[in-house]
Amino acid sequence: MASSDHDDAGCGSSSTVLTLKQLSEEEALKTLFERGYTNAQLCTVLKHAHGIDLTVDQVKKRLVKLGLRRRGPGTQPPLQVIEDAIQYERDSSAQHLGYRAMQVRLRLKHGWHVPRDTVMMLCAVTDPEEVEERRSRKLQQRIYRNQRPDYLWHMDGYDKLKPFGFPCHACIDGLVLSGAIFLLTRTNKFLWK
């Protein structure tokens, strides 16, 4: 990932920056660290929110001073607490997540940097049937729900005919999977004109 991608991703929304302006520098650094921002992103957000221009090395030193670490002893809770969190996530919306996505969920939602092999072992303990289905590539198909007709439309483009001057687009109603709209235009830049 390019460094400009890190800088853009670290800026956050304007509401994040506005709430960070009310915090002290140390509180803002701790809050952003717990949200999973990288050190380069921390530099960018601190510059925009507080007007503090820090290098990555200075951010690292301040994180050490605050006792914030991403890995190592003392950075994660006991295994039973992690297992309970994985079970809670499995019972809610994360029932079909693999161990890599579960590791990301634990880092972003709970602020824990748990090693991947630990997450893989705990996923196998909490839900062995799911792990076996994933291993044999026989996962249960997800249920698609839509509230009413015309609530959600799916749109896609077909660019194979674009070199000949015919970009195609299609829409279909998400509930009844009918009512398709096909659109053949001269350009796909401005569909609303």
GUVEX-314802 format. One line per field, with one value per residue: z, x, y negated of N, C-alpha, C, CB in turn; residue number from 0. Coordinates in Angstrom, 3 decimals, decimal comma. Glycine has a CB too. Layout:
BEGIN
n_Z	[Z	...]
n_X	[X	...]
n_Y	[Y	...]
ca_Z	[Z	...]
ca_X	[X	...]
ca_Y	[Y	...]
c_Z	[Z	...]
c_X	[X	...]
c_Y	[Y	...]
cb_Z	[Z	...]
cb_X	[X	...]
cb_Y	[Y	...]
n	[NUM	...]
//
This chain:
BEGIN
n_Z	[0,000	-0,812	0,562	0,457	0,523	3,169	4,444	3,528	4,475	7,177	7,853	8,567	9,309	9,263	11,620	13,370	13,545	14,667	17,225	18,256	18,555	20,932	22,802	24,818	23,744	24,434	25,123	22,669	21,117	22,389	21,969	19,141	18,676	19,873	18,129	15,976	14,186	12,118	12,739	10,927	10,103	12,531	12,801	10,725	11,467	13,957	13,114	11,572	13,424	15,827	15,071	15,470	14,493	14,023	13,685	12,541	14,189	16,508	17,257	17,848	20,106	21,914	22,163	23,448	25,817	26,841	27,330	25,429	23,369	20,450	20,199	22,085	25,566	27,866	26,230	25,426	26,504	28,860	27,620	27,995	28,047	25,457	24,063	24,901	23,708	20,997	20,815	21,357	19,122	17,130	17,707	17,025	14,358	13,062	12,236	10,088	9,716	8,936	10,451	9,964	9,332	11,722	13,447	12,634	13,329	16,127	16,660	15,741	16,931	19,636	20,317	20,658	19,997	18,854	18,261	15,090	14,991	17,505	17,385	15,381	16,668	18,799	17,391	16,306	18,633	19,665	17,627	16,101	14,007	12,096	11,334	10,197	8,050	6,625	5,981	4,315	2,346	2,299	3,130	4,762	2,889	2,794	3,933	2,020	2,578	2,010	2,425	1,065	-2,183	-4,598	-2,735	-2,677	-5,287	-7,584	-9,401	-12,315	-14,532	-17,953	-19,692	-22,035	-24,569	-24,727	-26,098	-28,656	-28,515	-27,035	-24,059	-21,578	-19,096	-16,295	-14,186	-11,380	-9,418	-5,965	-4,328	-5,670	-7,788	-10,411	-12,911	-14,463	-15,695	-18,579	-19,921	-22,550	-23,566	-24,929	-23,493	-20,355	-18,433	-17,625	-16,603	-15,855	-17,490]
n_X	[0,854	0,585	2,231	0,656	-1,870	-2,029	-1,969	-4,309	-6,236	-5,971	-7,009	-9,668	-13,168	-14,864	-16,254	-14,838	-12,416	-13,330	-14,212	-11,816	-10,401	-11,268	-10,051	-7,116	-3,668	-2,422	-4,642	-5,982	-4,083	-4,055	-6,731	-6,894	-4,936	-6,113	-8,208	-7,003	-5,322	-2,448	1,025	1,867	-0,601	-1,475	0,253	-0,694	-3,388	-3,072	-1,778	-3,761	-5,895	-4,887	-2,903	-0,320	2,803	4,292	6,870	7,097	8,827	8,784	6,116	6,170	7,858	6,295	4,135	5,375	6,033	3,482	2,822	1,620	1,250	1,384	1,821	2,996	3,668	1,011	-0,657	-2,974	-6,103	-6,920	-7,182	-9,740	-11,434	-11,087	-12,088	-14,770	-15,495	-15,222	-17,185	-19,424	-19,357	-19,762	-22,374	-23,713	-23,557	-21,352	-21,275	-20,357	-17,711	-14,291	-11,112	-9,220	-10,696	-12,057	-9,974	-9,369	-11,804	-11,718	-9,566	-10,429	-12,964	-12,733	-10,211	-8,009	-4,931	-4,585	-2,750	-2,782	-2,760	-3,703	-6,327	-7,273	-7,144	-8,942	-11,299	-11,719	-12,250	-14,562	-16,491	-16,550	-17,918	-18,405	-15,791	-15,043	-16,869	-15,995	-13,438	-14,003	-15,209	-18,006	-19,912	-22,777	-25,328	-25,866	-28,707	-30,690	-32,225	-34,820	-36,706	-39,070	-40,706	-39,027	-37,317	-34,586	-32,325	-30,265	-27,406	-25,420	-22,635	-21,690	-18,943	-17,875	-18,740	-18,019	-15,654	-16,674	-18,434	-20,752	-21,686	-23,197	-25,774	-27,474	-30,308	-31,887	-34,655	-34,288	-35,879	-37,940	-36,534	-37,049	-38,352	-36,432	-34,178	-32,725	-30,055	-28,718	-26,257	-24,451	-22,243	-20,730	-20,233	-21,936	-24,798	-27,205	-27,966]
n_Y	[1,171	-2,182	-5,097	-7,344	-6,257	-5,406	-7,891	-9,134	-7,395	-7,739	-10,177	-10,203	-10,784	-13,974	-14,275	-12,640	-14,021	-16,407	-15,574	-14,706	-17,045	-18,033	-16,460	-15,832	-15,736	-13,286	-11,700	-11,650	-10,330	-7,830	-7,023	-6,882	-4,958	-2,717	-2,364	-1,202	-2,512	-2,995	-3,883	-5,867	-6,848	-7,863	-10,052	-11,726	-12,232	-13,481	-15,759	-17,035	-17,231	-18,355	-20,032	-19,253	-18,420	-15,530	-13,068	-9,637	-8,201	-9,773	-9,433	-6,699	-6,719	-8,163	-6,435	-4,289	-5,563	-5,983	-3,406	-1,813	0,926	2,965	5,667	8,523	9,459	8,912	7,450	8,586	10,010	12,714	16,139	17,244	15,037	14,071	16,266	16,176	13,755	14,394	16,354	14,772	13,073	14,986	15,743	13,472	11,274	12,318	15,000	16,554	15,950	16,431	17,403	15,422	13,092	12,963	12,382	9,774	8,574	8,840	7,178	4,641	4,212	4,926	4,152	5,817	7,354	10,181	13,131	14,840	17,647	18,278	17,297	18,975	21,476	21,045	20,551	23,055	24,440	23,188	23,475	26,184	27,483	25,508	24,884	27,299	27,448	25,226	26,053	28,216	26,849	26,448	24,503	23,108	21,612	18,140	16,270	14,195	11,182	8,861	5,890	4,955	4,716	2,687	1,585	2,096	2,006	3,722	2,968	3,268	3,097	3,734	4,080	5,145	4,496	1,906	0,925	0,748	-1,290	-0,891	-0,896	1,085	1,314	2,734	3,125	4,666	5,642	6,169	7,818	9,355	10,196	9,529	7,321	6,065	3,601	2,491	0,681	-0,982	-3,021	-5,874	-6,576	-5,710	-7,504	-9,611	-8,785	-9,858	-11,921]
ca_Z	[0,000	-0,911	1,755	0,344	0,956	4,634	4,887	3,258	5,344	8,547	8,111	9,230	8,940	9,923	12,985	14,165	13,788	15,575	18,591	18,693	18,933	22,320	23,652	24,906	22,769	24,887	25,016	21,244	20,666	22,922	21,302	17,764	18,743	20,168	16,943	15,013	13,235	12,056	13,226	9,906	10,170	13,754	12,487	9,884	12,214	14,966	12,423	11,180	14,553	16,873	14,525	15,991	13,413	14,595	12,797	12,964	15,333	17,686	17,660	18,489	21,442	22,780	22,452	24,469	27,058	27,345	27,623	24,414	22,484	19,559	20,422	23,243	26,790	28,481	25,269	25,160	27,712	28,977	26,544	28,245	27,652	23,987	23,622	25,114	22,691	19,717	20,875	21,238	17,710	16,359	17,951	16,415	12,900	12,511	12,335	8,998	9,532	9,138	11,557	9,622	9,512	13,153	14,051	12,345	14,138	17,507	16,752	15,538	17,826	21,037	20,537	21,043	18,948	19,161	17,166	14,200	15,347	18,691	16,918	14,645	17,650	19,548	16,484	16,216	19,903	19,859	16,612	15,260	12,799	11,126	10,841	9,294	6,823	5,884	5,454	3,192	1,420	2,248	4,044	4,609	2,096	3,568	3,568	1,525	2,999	1,534	3,140	0,214	-3,569	-4,881	-1,613	-3,033	-6,662	-7,855	-10,709	-12,772	-15,875	-18,834	-20,489	-23,178	-25,807	-24,605	-27,180	-29,870	-28,264	-26,450	-22,669	-21,134	-17,664	-15,971	-12,804	-11,073	-8,093	-5,054	-3,640	-6,544	-8,832	-11,726	-13,162	-14,899	-16,567	-19,369	-20,400	-23,524	-23,778	-25,683	-22,543	-19,002	-17,524	-17,119	-16,901	-15,501	-18,495]
ca_X	[0,000	1,402	2,161	-0,473	-3,066	-2,067	-2,282	-5,713	-7,071	-5,837	-7,646	-10,942	-14,257	-14,784	-16,756	-13,744	-11,464	-13,935	-14,210	-10,437	-9,931	-11,650	-9,211	-5,715	-2,842	-2,221	-5,925	-6,239	-3,149	-4,529	-7,986	-6,607	-4,186	-7,057	-9,046	-6,259	-4,581	-1,016	1,796	1,824	-1,930	-1,515	0,918	-1,572	-4,566	-2,639	-1,469	-5,021	-6,789	-4,281	-1,859	0,952	3,538	5,187	7,363	6,701	9,661	8,278	4,876	6,553	8,376	5,172	3,355	6,117	5,897	2,129	2,666	0,761	1,961	0,505	2,069	3,819	2,946	0,211	-1,462	-4,232	-6,723	-6,789	-7,800	-11,166	-12,118	-11,073	-13,022	-16,120	-15,736	-15,420	-18,514	-20,401	-19,365	-20,378	-23,816	-24,308	-23,483	-20,120	-21,359	-19,661	-16,373	-13,144	-10,275	-8,546	-11,667	-12,341	-8,837	-9,572	-12,946	-11,259	-8,682	-11,147	-14,102	-12,350	-8,901	-7,048	-4,039	-4,458	-2,080	-3,702	-2,881	-4,566	-7,708	-7,625	-7,365	-10,166	-12,438	-11,938	-12,821	-15,912	-17,438	-15,826	-18,674	-18,163	-14,427	-15,032	-17,567	-15,124	-12,328	-14,498	-15,817	-19,446	-20,543	-24,210	-25,603	-26,462	-30,073	-30,810	-33,502	-35,125	-37,929	-40,255	-40,331	-38,481	-36,523	-33,189	-32,070	-28,882	-27,011	-24,122	-22,272	-21,111	-18,045	-17,273	-19,101	-17,607	-14,754	-17,454	-19,296	-22,022	-21,655	-24,502	-26,032	-28,717	-30,796	-32,889	-35,236	-33,655	-36,796	-38,621	-35,574	-37,615	-38,424	-35,098	-34,036	-31,498	-29,748	-27,637	-26,000	-23,232	-21,147	-21,121	-19,746	-23,052	-26,007	-28,416	-28,300]
ca_Y	[0,000	-3,374	-5,931	-8,265	-5,534	-5,470	-9,239	-9,420	-6,575	-8,174	-11,465	-9,961	-11,674	-15,267	-14,144	-12,092	-15,090	-17,372	-15,066	-14,606	-18,373	-18,263	-15,630	-16,217	-15,020	-11,910	-10,995	-11,431	-9,299	-6,550	-6,687	-6,468	-3,703	-1,640	-2,155	-0,418	-3,333	-2,761	-5,024	-6,923	-7,442	-8,665	-11,327	-12,538	-12,673	-14,451	-17,015	-17,684	-17,484	-19,170	-20,891	-18,771	-17,768	-14,530	-12,028	-8,294	-7,827	-10,476	-8,760	-5,440	-7,012	-8,564	-5,230	-3,544	-6,331	-5,746	-1,985	-1,201	1,842	3,723	7,086	8,819	9,817	7,865	6,698	9,276	10,576	14,171	16,919	17,447	13,808	14,051	17,310	15,646	12,724	15,092	16,978	13,679	12,655	16,083	15,730	12,275	11,145	12,867	16,451	17,229	15,395	17,300	16,962	14,162	12,011	12,878	11,682	8,355	8,143	8,695	6,019	3,390	4,039	5,091	3,546	6,843	7,846	11,603	13,840	15,532	19,062	18,344	17,130	20,188	22,530	20,754	20,748	24,500	24,893	22,659	23,948	27,141	27,816	24,438	25,043	28,463	27,055	24,316	26,844	29,018	25,882	26,690	23,555	22,877	20,430	17,059	15,927	12,830	10,606	7,518	5,513	4,818	4,414	1,358	1,087	2,209	2,408	4,093	2,451	3,736	2,665	4,733	3,245	5,825	3,803	0,518	0,495	0,500	-2,427	-0,471	-0,435	1,588	1,366	3,412	3,046	5,668	5,465	7,103	8,727	10,301	10,555	9,281	5,893	5,663	2,429	2,528	-0,652	-1,024	-4,443	-6,195	-6,667	-5,328	-8,540	-10,404	-8,021	-10,589	-12,941]
c_Z	[0,000	0,325	1,670	0,741	2,477	5,095	4,676	4,202	6,774	8,861	8,827	8,750	9,696	11,354	13,898	14,522	14,772	17,010	19,120	19,109	20,390	23,289	23,761	23,916	23,157	24,779	23,567	20,703	21,137	22,212	19,886	17,725	18,968	19,008	15,840	13,969	13,270	12,544	12,223	9,914	11,425	13,526	11,724	10,675	13,280	14,325	12,073	12,383	15,565	16,340	15,024	14,894	14,027	13,502	13,334	14,172	16,615	18,191	18,366	19,917	22,395	23,118	23,520	25,820	27,698	27,680	26,635	23,482	21,648	19,798	21,708	24,464	27,348	27,514	24,952	26,446	27,785	27,879	26,752	27,825	26,123	23,444	23,790	24,067	21,322	19,703	20,741	19,780	16,838	16,519	17,320	14,909	12,279	12,484	11,237	8,757	9,745	10,213	11,237	9,804	10,984	13,884	13,827	13,187	15,593	17,671	16,666	16,580	19,296	21,350	20,951	19,833	19,272	17,987	16,379	14,573	16,606	18,298	16,188	15,610	18,412	18,674	16,349	17,496	20,029	18,866	15,668	13,978	11,700	10,509	9,866	7,991	5,965	5,248	4,246	2,146	1,211	3,231	3,736	3,838	2,949	3,044	3,177	1,891	2,464	2,068	2,261	-1,228	-3,712	-3,705	-1,971	-4,464	-6,813	-9,269	-11,043	-14,185	-16,644	-19,843	-21,697	-24,490	-25,793	-25,692	-28,497	-29,684	-27,661	-25,009	-22,208	-19,617	-17,451	-14,503	-12,614	-9,641	-7,173	-4,413	-4,584	-7,677	-10,222	-11,889	-13,594	-15,827	-17,270	-19,986	-21,314	-23,887	-24,612	-24,759	-21,175	-17,975	-16,873	-17,465	-16,665	-16,512	-19,603]
c_X	[0,895	1,225	1,022	-1,771	-3,185	-2,492	-3,751	-6,612	-7,037	-6,574	-8,965	-12,001	-14,116	-15,298	-15,681	-12,759	-12,034	-13,927	-12,791	-9,883	-10,233	-10,770	-7,814	-4,919	-2,669	-3,514	-6,252	-5,349	-3,612	-5,800	-7,731	-5,840	-5,132	-7,996	-8,306	-5,508	-3,099	-0,288	1,794	0,460	-2,092	-0,871	-0,013	-2,755	-4,183	-2,309	-2,753	-5,873	-6,204	-3,251	-0,481	1,636	4,577	5,673	6,903	7,522	9,195	6,979	5,197	7,043	7,253	4,284	4,040	5,970	4,521	1,871	1,763	1,615	0,955	0,645	2,855	2,979	2,186	-0,656	-2,781	-4,793	-6,502	-7,577	-9,300	-11,969	-12,180	-12,051	-14,462	-16,467	-15,972	-16,794	-19,610	-20,499	-20,008	-21,894	-24,489	-24,078	-22,281	-20,120	-20,598	-18,270	-15,323	-12,238	-9,532	-9,477	-12,033	-11,209	-8,960	-10,714	-12,531	-10,372	-9,472	-12,246	-13,699	-10,992	-7,822	-6,224	-3,705	-3,746	-3,062	-3,855	-3,723	-6,034	-8,167	-7,937	-8,674	-11,415	-12,760	-12,560	-14,271	-16,920	-16,746	-16,573	-18,426	-16,772	-14,351	-15,746	-16,701	-13,965	-12,778	-15,226	-17,309	-20,166	-22,023	-24,422	-26,298	-27,849	-30,124	-32,188	-33,622	-36,504	-39,176	-39,801	-39,913	-37,708	-35,047	-33,070	-30,584	-28,538	-25,619	-23,886	-21,602	-20,263	-17,434	-17,583	-18,663	-16,614	-15,485	-18,450	-20,634	-21,842	-23,071	-24,571	-27,362	-29,027	-31,838	-33,372	-34,698	-34,593	-37,354	-37,736	-36,206	-37,695	-37,088	-35,169	-32,699	-31,289	-28,539	-27,431	-24,750	-22,011	-21,636	-20,625	-20,908	-24,352	-27,275	-28,791	-29,131]
c_Y	[-1,228	-4,233	-6,922	-7,595	-5,561	-6,848	-9,558	-8,642	-7,080	-9,454	-11,288	-10,928	-12,983	-15,185	-13,564	-13,184	-16,094	-16,864	-14,948	-15,960	-18,667	-17,471	-16,221	-15,365	-13,556	-11,093	-10,696	-10,331	-7,924	-6,095	-6,174	-5,156	-2,530	-1,375	-1,409	-1,224	-2,954	-4,000	-6,170	-7,616	-8,289	-10,033	-12,259	-13,084	-13,694	-15,801	-17,765	-18,073	-18,465	-20,159	-20,497	-17,971	-16,833	-13,585	-10,674	-7,857	-8,513	-9,853	-7,450	-5,675	-7,400	-7,370	-4,387	-4,234	-6,113	-4,277	-1,270	-0,357	2,600	5,226	7,269	9,140	8,622	7,082	7,367	9,867	12,087	14,897	17,107	16,220	13,708	15,079	16,850	14,591	13,361	15,751	15,928	13,218	13,719	16,075	14,517	12,311	11,831	14,393	17,184	16,671	16,475	16,718	15,668	12,971	11,857	12,167	10,170	7,809	7,926	7,463	4,714	3,163	4,067	4,474	4,530	7,251	9,300	12,281	14,704	17,008	19,254	18,226	18,388	21,331	22,296	20,875	22,227	25,042	24,448	23,218	24,939	27,509	26,774	24,554	26,211	28,157	26,126	25,089	27,678	28,172	26,142	25,778	23,406	21,573	19,371	16,732	14,464	12,312	9,197	7,150	5,512	4,602	2,949	0,768	1,062	2,719	2,699	3,650	2,960	3,231	3,789	3,980	3,940	5,131	2,343	0,084	0,198	-0,641	-2,078	0,002	-0,067	1,569	2,066	3,229	4,135	5,434	6,551	8,098	9,783	10,777	10,503	7,769	5,342	4,459	2,565	1,167	-0,567	-2,488	-4,631	-6,266	-6,197	-6,332	-9,290	-9,711	-8,821	-11,651	-12,372]
cb_Z	[1,222	-2,168	1,966	-1,073	0,447	5,231	4,157	1,809	5,293	8,870	6,815	10,733	9,224	9,141	13,014	13,414	12,481	15,140	18,661	17,595	18,044	22,527	23,110	26,366	22,638	26,335	25,650	20,449	21,181	24,432	21,263	17,038	19,863	21,406	16,412	14,337	13,549	10,623	13,529	8,500	10,130	14,905	11,668	8,697	12,862	15,732	11,147	10,269	15,244	17,895	14,875	17,280	12,474	15,722	12,669	11,809	15,058	17,367	16,435	17,669	21,376	22,099	21,175	24,085	26,783	26,327	29,006	23,613	23,285	18,092	19,230	23,540	27,844	29,190	24,003	24,105	27,741	30,361	26,436	29,730	28,250	23,442	24,406	26,523	22,623	19,481	22,194	22,158	17,218	16,807	19,446	17,031	12,527	13,309	12,307	7,735	10,493	7,823	11,916	8,178	8,674	13,745	13,463	10,844	14,059	17,948	15,645	14,153	17,562	21,395	21,572	21,653	18,837	19,431	17,713	12,762	15,550	19,691	15,991	13,692	18,630	20,147	15,098	15,927	21,086	19,755	15,808	16,048	13,116	11,793	12,010	9,969	7,166	6,814	6,555	3,703	0,074	2,556	3,967	5,999	0,875	3,531	4,727	-0,013	4,535	-0,038	3,747	0,697	-4,526	-5,267	-0,365	-2,053	-7,665	-7,675	-10,733	-12,714	-15,816	-19,536	-19,627	-23,239	-26,034	-23,249	-27,422	-30,286	-29,510	-27,290	-21,742	-21,666	-17,030	-16,326	-12,478	-11,255	-8,151	-4,005	-3,006	-7,105	-8,571	-11,899	-11,935	-15,598	-15,758	-20,461	-19,223	-24,798	-22,438	-26,433	-22,468	-18,671	-18,273	-17,698	-16,070	-14,165	-19,071]
cb_X	[-0,969	1,054	3,466	-0,583	-3,034	-0,700	-1,418	-6,059	-6,625	-4,419	-7,859	-10,787	-15,626	-15,570	-18,013	-13,037	-11,086	-15,358	-14,913	-9,585	-10,564	-13,113	-9,145	-5,171	-1,473	-1,710	-7,054	-6,021	-1,724	-4,782	-8,915	-5,816	-3,130	-7,859	-9,541	-7,171	-4,767	-0,574	3,226	2,120	-2,999	-0,804	2,197	-2,073	-5,272	-1,415	-0,645	-5,820	-7,116	-3,638	-2,135	0,754	4,215	4,480	8,919	6,870	11,124	8,058	3,969	7,640	9,417	4,332	3,151	7,616	6,120	1,115	2,126	-0,023	2,853	0,817	2,825	4,735	3,915	1,095	-0,692	-4,034	-8,233	-7,271	-7,128	-11,413	-11,402	-9,649	-12,791	-16,246	-14,547	-14,304	-18,689	-20,006	-17,934	-19,810	-24,095	-23,707	-23,460	-18,940	-22,788	-20,468	-16,134	-12,369	-9,285	-8,031	-12,931	-12,558	-7,502	-9,858	-14,083	-10,501	-7,625	-11,745	-15,129	-12,334	-9,012	-7,762	-2,730	-5,866	-0,941	-3,225	-1,495	-4,196	-7,831	-6,484	-6,181	-10,090	-12,144	-10,620	-11,999	-15,890	-18,024	-15,547	-20,184	-18,326	-13,448	-15,685	-18,899	-14,586	-11,755	-15,428	-15,097	-19,764	-19,851	-24,923	-26,461	-25,573	-31,055	-30,574	-33,637	-35,073	-37,755	-41,165	-41,502	-39,598	-36,750	-32,447	-32,531	-28,658	-27,051	-24,033	-21,353	-22,215	-16,956	-17,744	-20,602	-17,001	-13,705	-18,193	-19,512	-22,649	-21,046	-24,757	-26,037	-28,642	-31,395	-32,318	-36,789	-32,967	-37,940	-39,869	-35,009	-39,027	-38,908	-34,393	-34,129	-31,554	-29,494	-27,956	-25,862	-23,404	-20,593	-20,591	-18,837	-23,028	-26,042	-28,251	-27,048]
cb_Y	[-0,001	-4,165	-6,664	-8,803	-4,079	-5,113	-10,250	-9,089	-5,122	-8,343	-12,224	-10,066	-11,022	-16,311	-13,262	-10,962	-15,782	-17,685	-13,714	-14,011	-19,434	-17,893	-14,200	-16,046	-15,689	-11,899	-11,820	-12,721	-9,591	-6,660	-7,907	-7,552	-3,758	-1,971	-3,489	0,494	-4,840	-2,392	-4,601	-6,338	-6,355	-7,927	-11,080	-11,721	-11,471	-13,917	-16,742	-16,763	-16,186	-18,282	-22,333	-17,908	-18,820	-13,741	-12,085	-7,286	-8,178	-11,956	-8,500	-4,733	-8,129	-9,665	-4,400	-3,419	-7,830	-6,217	-1,808	-2,281	2,819	3,391	7,711	7,662	10,359	6,933	6,499	10,380	10,262	14,636	18,277	17,759	12,570	14,325	18,613	15,049	11,743	16,155	17,758	12,484	12,368	17,449	15,752	10,972	9,706	12,374	16,869	17,129	14,218	17,495	18,046	14,204	12,273	14,278	12,207	8,136	9,179	9,948	6,069	3,367	5,109	6,557	2,492	8,067	6,967	12,258	14,709	15,406	19,677	17,233	15,891	20,590	22,604	19,356	20,141	25,225	24,359	21,162	22,750	28,394	27,910	23,068	25,255	29,674	26,366	23,203	27,761	30,104	25,923	28,167	22,196	22,826	20,789	15,814	16,221	12,758	10,613	7,432	4,154	3,635	4,728	0,420	1,950	3,138	1,311	5,627	0,898	5,280	1,449	5,614	2,744	7,253	3,886	0,294	1,563	1,764	-3,153	0,639	-1,528	3,020	-0,061	4,900	1,627	7,113	5,504	6,362	7,944	9,681	11,950	9,965	5,167	6,824	1,068	3,630	-1,630	-0,146	-5,178	-7,531	-8,118	-3,944	-9,524	-11,838	-6,770	-11,220	-13,558]
n	[0	1	2	3	4	5	6	7	8	9	10	11	12	13	14	15	16	17	18	19	20	21	22	23	24	25	26	27	28	29	30	31	32	33	34	35	36	37	38	39	40	41	42	43	44	45	46	47	48	49	50	51	52	53	54	55	56	57	58	59	60	61	62	63	64	65	66	67	68	69	70	71	72	73	74	75	76	77	78	79	80	81	82	83	84	85	86	87	88	89	90	91	92	93	94	95	96	97	98	99	100	101	102	103	104	105	106	107	108	109	110	111	112	113	114	115	116	117	118	119	120	121	122	123	124	125	126	127	128	129	130	131	132	133	134	135	136	137	138	139	140	141	142	143	144	145	146	147	148	149	150	151	152	153	154	155	156	157	158	159	160	161	162	163	164	165	166	167	168	169	170	171	172	173	174	175	176	177	178	179	180	181	182	183	184	185	186	187	188	189	190	191	192]
//
